[in-house]
Amino acid sequence: MPKPWRLTRQAERSLVEIARWTLETFGPRQAEAYDSGLGRLDDLVGHDHAMSLLRPQG
C-alpha cells in the first residue's frame, strides 16, 4: 500500500546522513536498531497523517 505522505528531498538526505553517521559512530548493530525504529515511526505516521504535518518551529 502506498504511503499517504512523502519526505522532502532534504528530509531524505538528512536520513541518509544520519544513517551513515550512526553506522560509522556506533556500528552495524545500533544502525540496524535505529533503522527499525524509523520503520516503526514510518508506520505510525502512515496511520496518523496529522503527525506528518507537525514540524518544530525555530
N, C-alpha and C positions, 0 to 999 in steps of 0.2 A: 504494500500500500504506500503511495507517495506521501511524503511529509506535507502538511498543510502550511509549511513555512520553509524558508531557506536562509542560509547565512550570507552575509555580505562578503565580498572578496576580502576585505580587511579582516573580518572575523575568521575566515578560513585560513588566511596567512598567519594570524595570531595563534590559532590552534596548532598549526604545523610547527611553528616556532616553539610553542610551549611543549609539545610532544618531544621535539628534538632535544630541548634543554633538559626535560625530565629524564630522558633516556641517558644523556651524557652525564648528568649530575647524580642520578640515583640508580641507574642501571635498568635492565630489561624487566625485572620483576615489578618494580614500582611503576615503570612506564605502562605496563600491562594493567596494573590496578587502576591507574589514572584513566586509561582508555576505557576500562569497564565502567568507571564512574561516569564518564562522559556519555557513554551509551545509555545508562540509566537516566541521566538528565535529559538526553535527547528524547527518550520515550515519555518522560514527564511533560516536557514542553509540548510534545506532539499531542498529548491528551488535554492539555490546558493551554490553548492558543494565546490566552491573555498574558501568560507568563512570557511569551516571546516578545511582547511589546514593551516589557519593562526594561529600562536601562538606567544605570546610575547617572545622576546629574553631576556635572562638575568639570 
